[in-house]
Amino acid sequence: MDTLEKAVLAYFEKRRTGTLGLSAEREAAAISGRNTLDDPIVIPESLVPNPRDYVGAEYAFISLIHTNLKEEWKLKGQYLLSSNGRCVDKMIVLVKKLGQNEWSEEREYYFDVTAGLKKATAARSPSPKPVTT
């Protein structure tokens, strides 16, 4: 079991048992958030194999959830939103139980991708050149 998988399972155990604390009390190294626009899921950099690939981490997060629930999922839509100064990736997925023909449910996931976007933007931005006279 890799680090991201362990963290995702721990996150959902905390949600299930009601021990997921308030944002200010969360440890920086743990997945946090309540999966809402105002309190999106935060996957810390330490759990993202490629810090500029937060979407890959989001897909791994969603896949792990639905694998453990014995469900299949497929992406219906993905939107970049802004909330309280954060960049939030909203993913809408269709869900069905393994072996079923019809997609029976629609679920939404909200991820805070602010840190990943800042890193990606910084990596693409050229370094300022000194002005010589």
Backbone bond lengths (Angstrom), bond angles and torsions (degrees), N, CA, C in turn:
res aa  C-N    CA-C-N  psi(-1)  N-CA   C-N-CA  omega(-1)  CA-C   N-CA-C  phi
1 M - - - 1.454 - - 1.533 107.55 -
2 D 1.335 117.07 125.84 1.465 119.60 -178.32 1.535 111.07 -82.37
3 T 1.318 115.68 172.94 1.465 121.86 -174.58 1.524 111.61 -61.45
4 L 1.344 117.92 -43.86 1.460 120.88 179.99 1.526 110.02 -62.40
5 E 1.316 116.86 -44.07 1.466 120.43 -179.23 1.530 110.83 -61.51
6 K 1.329 117.90 -44.70 1.461 121.33 177.91 1.527 110.76 -60.84
7 A 1.320 116.55 -42.82 1.462 120.61 -178.74 1.524 111.32 -66.25
8 V 1.330 117.36 -40.28 1.467 120.66 179.05 1.527 109.68 -63.64
9 L 1.326 117.00 -45.69 1.464 119.80 179.34 1.526 111.44 -62.58
10 A 1.329 117.09 -41.14 1.471 120.70 177.87 1.522 110.57 -64.05
11 Y 1.336 116.88 -40.68 1.462 121.60 178.56 1.529 110.70 -58.07
12 F 1.333 116.72 -47.86 1.453 118.87 -177.56 1.526 112.55 -72.49
13 E 1.328 117.71 -27.65 1.458 119.64 173.75 1.529 109.78 -66.55
14 K 1.330 117.26 -40.68 1.465 120.72 176.98 1.524 110.65 -63.77
15 R 1.330 117.18 -40.97 1.469 120.08 178.14 1.522 110.26 -63.47
16 R 1.349 116.35 -43.25 1.462 121.35 -177.78 1.525 111.39 -63.60
17 T 1.315 117.06 -40.90 1.458 121.21 -176.06 1.522 113.40 -89.47
18 G 1.345 116.71 -3.28 1.459 119.97 178.83 1.513 113.78 75.18
19 T 1.322 117.33 20.66 1.460 120.36 -178.82 1.520 112.89 -101.44
20 L 1.323 116.93 12.15 1.457 120.62 176.91 1.524 107.03 -78.48
21 G 1.320 117.10 114.08 1.457 122.01 -173.72 1.513 113.43 -75.77
22 L 1.313 115.84 -179.71 1.455 122.13 177.01 1.517 110.10 -71.04
23 S 1.325 117.34 157.61 1.460 122.06 -176.39 1.523 112.81 -50.51
24 A 1.327 118.23 -44.59 1.460 121.34 -176.49 1.519 112.07 -67.93
25 E 1.327 117.52 -20.49 1.461 121.03 -176.07 1.525 113.38 -97.05
26 R 1.306 117.44 -7.03 1.461 120.42 -176.27 1.510 111.70 -73.00
27 E 1.298 115.57 146.93 1.455 120.02 174.61 1.519 108.44 -76.76
28 A 1.318 115.96 141.92 1.467 120.99 -177.46 1.520 112.26 -64.08
29 A 1.324 117.84 -28.08 1.462 120.40 -176.03 1.520 113.80 -85.35
30 A 1.325 118.75 0.24 1.459 121.54 -177.67 1.519 110.68 -109.37
31 I 1.316 116.12 150.06 1.460 120.14 174.07 1.522 107.10 -64.46
32 S 1.319 116.05 137.25 1.451 119.75 -178.40 1.522 109.50 -137.71
33 G 1.297 115.73 175.26 1.459 121.85 177.97 1.516 111.53 108.28
34 R 1.312 114.59 154.07 1.460 120.63 -177.95 1.531 112.87 -108.53
35 N 1.320 116.18 15.96 1.464 121.98 177.08 1.526 112.03 60.65
36 T 1.331 115.95 45.88 1.458 121.72 173.18 1.526 107.63 -128.69
37 L 1.309 117.28 165.80 1.455 120.62 178.59 1.525 110.71 -61.11
38 D 1.331 117.04 -40.31 1.470 120.90 -179.13 1.526 113.63 -78.81
39 D 1.324 117.76 -20.23 1.461 122.12 179.03 1.533 108.68 -139.99
40 P 1.343 115.74 70.14 1.462 119.71 -175.74 1.528 112.29 -71.46
41 I 1.318 115.20 163.05 1.458 122.12 176.78 1.522 108.34 -68.09
42 V 1.324 115.43 132.78 1.464 121.49 177.79 1.520 107.36 -114.84
43 I 1.321 115.91 119.89 1.455 121.02 173.29 1.521 105.78 -101.90
44 P 1.334 117.54 112.39 1.468 119.26 -176.23 1.522 112.83 -66.12
45 E 1.325 114.98 152.43 1.462 121.32 -179.19 1.517 112.51 -53.03
46 S 1.317 117.28 -34.13 1.466 120.53 -177.19 1.527 112.27 -62.56
47 L 1.342 117.48 -18.59 1.464 121.27 -179.92 1.527 112.83 -102.67
48 V 1.309 117.56 -1.46 1.464 121.54 -178.11 1.527 107.94 -101.21
49 P 1.343 117.99 111.97 1.463 120.25 -177.18 1.532 113.43 -54.99
50 N 1.316 117.29 -42.15 1.460 122.06 176.37 1.527 106.13 -116.76
51 P 1.339 118.28 106.21 1.471 120.78 -174.01 1.523 114.63 -54.94
52 R 1.334 117.92 -19.38 1.463 118.63 178.88 1.528 111.52 -96.49
53 D 1.330 117.31 9.70 1.459 120.96 -179.46 1.526 110.81 -120.18
54 Y 1.327 116.01 62.28 1.460 119.22 178.32 1.525 111.45 -68.48
55 V 1.326 118.03 -29.91 1.461 120.03 179.47 1.525 109.51 -63.29
56 G 1.329 117.26 -39.91 1.464 120.72 176.62 1.523 111.32 -61.05
57 A 1.331 116.57 -39.88 1.467 120.78 177.65 1.530 110.65 -67.23
58 E 1.333 116.77 -37.28 1.467 120.51 177.59 1.524 110.24 -62.93
59 Y 1.343 116.30 -45.63 1.464 120.44 178.84 1.527 110.56 -61.62
60 A 1.337 117.60 -41.55 1.465 121.10 178.62 1.527 110.23 -62.76
61 F 1.336 116.54 -41.69 1.466 122.98 178.57 1.525 109.92 -59.30
62 I 1.332 116.26 -52.23 1.470 121.13 -178.15 1.530 110.50 -64.74
63 S 1.326 117.63 -42.56 1.468 120.99 179.67 1.516 111.36 -60.63
64 L 1.317 116.71 -43.38 1.456 120.52 -179.55 1.525 110.99 -62.55
65 I 1.312 116.75 -42.71 1.466 120.54 179.12 1.520 110.20 -58.54
66 H 1.330 115.91 -52.12 1.462 119.42 -174.33 1.523 112.60 -73.29
67 T 1.320 118.12 -29.06 1.461 120.43 174.03 1.523 109.53 -63.23
68 N 1.335 116.75 -44.81 1.463 120.57 179.49 1.524 112.60 -67.65
69 L 1.317 117.33 -25.60 1.471 121.41 177.16 1.531 111.85 -90.33
70 K 1.338 115.84 3.68 1.474 122.33 -177.44 1.527 110.88 56.11
71 E 1.329 114.22 50.31 1.462 121.73 -179.93 1.525 109.82 -128.26
72 E 1.313 114.75 156.28 1.458 121.96 169.51 1.523 107.16 -102.98
73 W 1.314 116.17 154.64 1.460 119.93 177.49 1.517 109.14 -143.85
74 K 1.325 114.65 155.95 1.461 120.22 171.60 1.520 107.97 -146.48
75 L 1.310 114.51 148.26 1.455 120.63 -177.26 1.521 110.22 -73.08
76 K 1.325 116.14 129.01 1.458 122.01 175.11 1.528 110.36 -97.97
77 G 1.345 116.47 -38.83 1.450 120.61 -179.11 1.513 111.19 -164.69
78 Q 1.327 114.46 155.33 1.465 120.73 179.90 1.516 107.85 -142.93
79 Y 1.349 116.27 132.11 1.449 121.26 -174.09 1.521 110.29 -137.52
80 L 1.299 117.01 138.72 1.460 121.67 175.02 1.521 107.55 -95.62
81 L 1.332 115.98 119.57 1.461 122.70 -177.18 1.519 109.90 -119.05
82 S 1.314 116.29 168.28 1.454 121.74 175.63 1.515 108.02 -122.79
83 S 1.346 116.21 134.37 1.459 120.52 179.44 1.521 108.97 -150.64
84 N 1.315 116.36 120.89 1.471 122.09 177.37 1.527 112.60 53.06
85 G 1.322 116.17 42.04 1.460 120.69 178.14 1.518 114.77 78.54
86 R 1.316 117.16 6.95 1.458 121.19 179.87 1.521 110.65 -111.49
87 C 1.319 115.59 152.84 1.459 121.62 171.91 1.526 106.74 -93.73
88 V 1.319 115.46 123.79 1.464 120.42 -176.06 1.526 109.24 -120.69
89 D 1.328 115.14 127.12 1.456 121.94 176.95 1.522 107.67 -93.78
90 K 1.340 116.31 113.44 1.463 121.45 178.11 1.524 107.71 -96.86
91 M 1.320 115.86 122.56 1.457 120.92 178.19 1.519 108.79 -117.15
92 I 1.325 115.70 127.83 1.460 121.81 176.92 1.517 106.43 -108.09
93 V 1.337 116.27 124.92 1.458 120.48 -178.16 1.521 110.37 -122.69
94 L 1.321 114.77 148.13 1.459 121.58 171.84 1.513 107.02 -95.52
95 V 1.337 116.23 143.74 1.460 121.31 -173.43 1.524 109.71 -132.16
96 K 1.348 115.18 144.40 1.462 121.17 170.86 1.520 108.60 -149.09
97 K 1.312 116.36 152.44 1.464 121.65 176.27 1.533 108.42 -66.51
98 L 1.332 115.94 147.82 1.462 120.42 178.58 1.523 109.96 -54.16
99 G 1.326 116.87 133.64 1.452 122.03 177.90 1.518 114.87 88.06
100 Q 1.324 118.53 -12.17 1.465 121.40 178.82 1.527 109.66 -79.60
101 N 1.317 116.57 153.68 1.464 121.30 179.46 1.520 112.89 -88.68
102 E 1.316 116.36 -35.00 1.460 120.77 -172.79 1.533 111.50 -99.27
103 W 1.327 115.21 140.09 1.466 120.49 172.13 1.514 105.93 -74.22
104 S 1.329 117.52 118.05 1.456 121.48 -169.14 1.526 114.77 -100.95
105 E 1.319 117.03 -14.77 1.455 118.87 -172.97 1.522 110.38 -147.24
106 E 1.325 114.28 157.20 1.460 121.01 174.29 1.526 107.16 -124.43
107 R 1.344 116.73 132.23 1.466 120.68 179.40 1.517 109.51 -129.13
108 E 1.324 114.91 153.28 1.468 120.79 179.03 1.520 109.49 -116.78
109 Y 1.336 114.37 141.59 1.455 121.42 174.89 1.523 107.82 -126.67
110 Y 1.322 116.00 138.01 1.463 122.18 178.63 1.531 108.20 -120.17
111 F 1.339 115.92 123.19 1.463 121.56 -179.73 1.522 109.72 -121.50
112 D 1.325 116.03 134.69 1.464 121.53 173.77 1.521 106.92 -80.89
113 V 1.338 116.32 113.04 1.474 121.16 -178.15 1.529 111.27 -112.67
114 T 1.317 116.50 17.91 1.464 121.00 -177.29 1.522 111.71 -55.64
115 A 1.322 117.56 -50.89 1.468 121.23 -177.44 1.527 111.31 -61.77
116 G 1.302 116.81 -43.04 1.460 120.45 -179.74 1.521 112.23 -64.85
117 L 1.326 117.09 -40.27 1.463 119.97 178.76 1.520 111.32 -68.20
118 K 1.330 116.60 -38.00 1.470 119.30 177.49 1.522 110.17 -62.41
119 K 1.331 117.59 -43.53 1.468 121.03 179.34 1.521 110.77 -63.88
120 A 1.327 116.60 -44.52 1.460 120.35 -178.84 1.527 110.96 -64.05
121 T 1.327 116.48 -40.61 1.463 120.85 179.08 1.519 110.34 -66.62
122 A 1.323 117.40 -42.86 1.470 121.35 179.73 1.526 110.53 -63.91
123 A 1.327 116.83 -37.31 1.462 120.23 -179.40 1.529 111.46 -67.60
124 R 1.336 116.63 -31.30 1.460 120.56 -179.00 1.518 113.18 -85.19
125 S 1.325 116.84 -22.60 1.467 120.75 -176.78 1.524 110.05 -76.73
126 P 1.322 116.63 130.78 1.466 118.21 177.30 1.530 110.37 -70.22
127 S 1.325 115.13 149.75 1.467 119.98 177.41 1.511 108.64 -68.46
128 P 1.337 116.87 141.36 1.462 118.64 178.20 1.530 109.61 -65.69
129 K 1.318 114.01 139.09 1.467 120.08 179.36 1.518 108.71 -94.38
130 P 1.332 115.95 139.08 1.472 118.35 178.58 1.530 110.10 -66.49
131 V 1.306 114.49 146.44 1.464 120.26 178.73 1.526 107.47 -89.54
132 T 1.309 114.99 127.66 1.476 119.86 177.29 1.511 109.71 -112.32
133 T 1.290 116.24 144.20 1.477 119.66 179.52 1.510 110.63 -117.46
